[in-house]
Amino acid sequence: MKNTKRQTWEIRAAGAACLPGFALCYLAPFCMTAWYAFIRSAFDHRFAGTDNFAYVLQNKYFILGSGNLLWLGGSMLLLAFALILLLAPLLLRHPGIAKPGAALLILPLLIPSISAATVWKMMFDVNSVFNPASCRVALTTLFVWKYAGIGAVLLWAELQKIPSEILDAAALDGAGKGRTYCFIQLPLAGKSLAVAGMVLLMFLLRVYKESYLLFGAYPSPDLYLLQHYMNHQYLKMNFQYVAAAAVLLTACALLLYAVGFLLMKKRKDAL
């Protein structure tokens, strides 16, 4: 009991120590961004109400970028999850190469995006105007290669914690490896899958970096993302529209994170 109380106190102390840095580096800039979302412009600080949000939500390029981000993002997440579900059991079944394999899976995350984009440019035709299909494949494969590995390692680490008695009992009941993995191991590792999903979502909302390195600031409409719209408005010094779009994107991200957190909490309470 004393150790638990001490650990709780240490966690709270660490959180309190990090709070000033969080407030300075994240909370203060976000509050400033939110303030810009409700003024007329950077040169006219009169209150604009929700006019900036109404303009952004009706803008065809904002709608185009949001739709492409959802469509491309959905395909990226599905492929990344498929790869995660395939790689994690492979690491589990081959413990001799699991640790070096996990290191290799995490390695792409450490490689600078500009280096990876240079290699991808040599592998794919990244002219988004004349070959948008090849560009979509390039961006999707780059995302999956770079970020799916960390999800596979998270799932593998959680699968290792499942007691062998549960797996032995399933084998005695006649369950094969596939059924055991799908209906026993994955449900028990649901928390890790949720964490992997949240991590992938975080990187998905930053995929503009890879898109910019591959296709430049002005891609074809098929590859125009929400962040392209924000970047173009920033170059035009329409900071109020950039801020409004950023607030909307942040609200959507927080909503998705909250849903993931509630699902994790609900599953933990059920267990």
C-alpha positions, 0 to 999 in steps of 0.5 A: 500500500505504501509503495502504491501511494509513493508511486502515485505521489511521484506520478503527480509530482512529475506531472506538476513539474511538467505542467509549466513546460506544457502550458508554455509550449502547448497551452499558450500557443493554442489559446493564442490560435483560438483567439485568432479564430474569433477576430476579423484578421491579424490587422483588425482585432475586432470580434468576428463571432463564428464568421471565420468558422462559417467561411472555413466550413463553406470553403470548397478547398477546406471541404476538398482537403478534409474529404481527401484526408478522411479517404486517404487516412482511412485507407492508410489506417486500414493497411497499417492495422492489417500489417500490425495484426500480421507482424505482431504474431510473427514476433511472438512465434519467433522469440529468437529474432523478436528483439532485433525484429522489433528494433527493425520495425521501430527503425523507420520511425527514427529515419528523417522523413526527408530521407525517406521521401527522397527514396520514395521519389526514386521508387514512384512517379510522384507527379501528382497532376499526371499520375495521382494513382501512383502518388496515392500509393507512394504516400500510403506505402510511406506512411505504413512503412514508417509508422505501422512498425511501432503499432506492431511492437506495442501489440507484440509487447501486450501479447507477451503478457497473456498467461500461457495457461489461457492459451493452453486451455484454448488448445485443449478445447480444440481451438487452432492458432488462428482462432486463438489469435483472433478470438482470445489474444486480440480481445485480451490485447484490446488496450494495446490495439487502442493505443496503437490506433491513437498513435497512428491517428496522431501520425496521420494528422501529421502526414502533410509533412510527407505529402509536402516532401513528395508532391510539393505545396500544390498537388493535384486535387486528388492529393490536396489535404486539409493542411495544404489549405491551412498552409496556403491561407497562412501564405496569404496572411489569412491567419484567422482562417488558419486558426479556425481550421486548426481549432476545428482539426484539434476539436476533431482529434480530441474527440477521436482521442476521447472516444478511444480513451472511453473505449479503453476505460470501458474495457478495463472496467469490464475486465 
